[in-house]
Amino acid sequence: MTSVLSRPAAVVRPTAAGRRNPRRRRHALTGMLYAAPTAFMVGAFFVVPLGLVAYMSLHRWPLLGLPTLNAPANYTGLADDRLLRDAAGFTLTYTVIITVLLFASSLGMALLVQRRRRGTGFLRTVFFLPAAVGFASASLLFLGLLSAEIGPFGGVISVSDSGGTALGAAILLVLWRFAGFNMLILLTGLQAVPTEVYEAARLDGANRWQTFTSITLPLMRSTIALVLTLIVTGSLLAFDQFWILTRGGPDNSTTSLVMVVYRKAFIELDLGSAAAVSVALLAVLVVVSLAQLAVLRTRSAP
């Protein structure tokens, strides 16, 4: 009796395991094949260039000639670079101003077109339309409008008048170009809030301000974190608008950090120092991304 009961188990177990393992291996192989193109692209166009930049930052790397190790001179020399300090201060100032103005305008536009009423579709189209224009094309458009020589508004306000005027023109350009895009992201977050929550708050006697601060903003926390991260990251990497509008002038008053990298690499031909600035800027961006992840984890925590 004992030998009869134990025999099927000894036969079935290897057969079932043998059927599962090949299937798992096929699934794993299929997943690896699907992921291989993406892994190759990330490795070839992100990991390898990042490693090369880190290696360059530790060397004196002229455009012509052999590189020589000079670590950590490229990093210690950053503190003595006055143009870099001014660019860091200007980029930080620009980031703070544009983050506040762009987020406030985008959220206001999203709230304005949140509910469907007459004319909402037209407003959504008008708000988002500038996002369809290329950023370089939009910069050239503003340069043409505000040029002192040929612009129709150049006699009233020109990007070459002063640093404040040039900064204001760049901020106006970014608001016009990106407010509609960020509005679209925030509008998606607004429409994801359950209407039952608003109805419950209305029954409890909450007014619009209490509903906005106690329900809308907390439930949109992850969406707001995403939009703020996009704005801050884009502001710290600002280049096109200042390069096309002002070329960093007047008197380097609108020179951003990425413009310093460009000047060191392709005008001064000092690729090692340019790589060191790039690595330092990347470290700042990593801190911003980690802050975003911390907010999202807090949002998803039970």
Beta strands, then each sheet from edge to edge (+ up, - down):
strand 1: 59-60
strand 2: 68-69
sheet 1: 1+ 2-
end
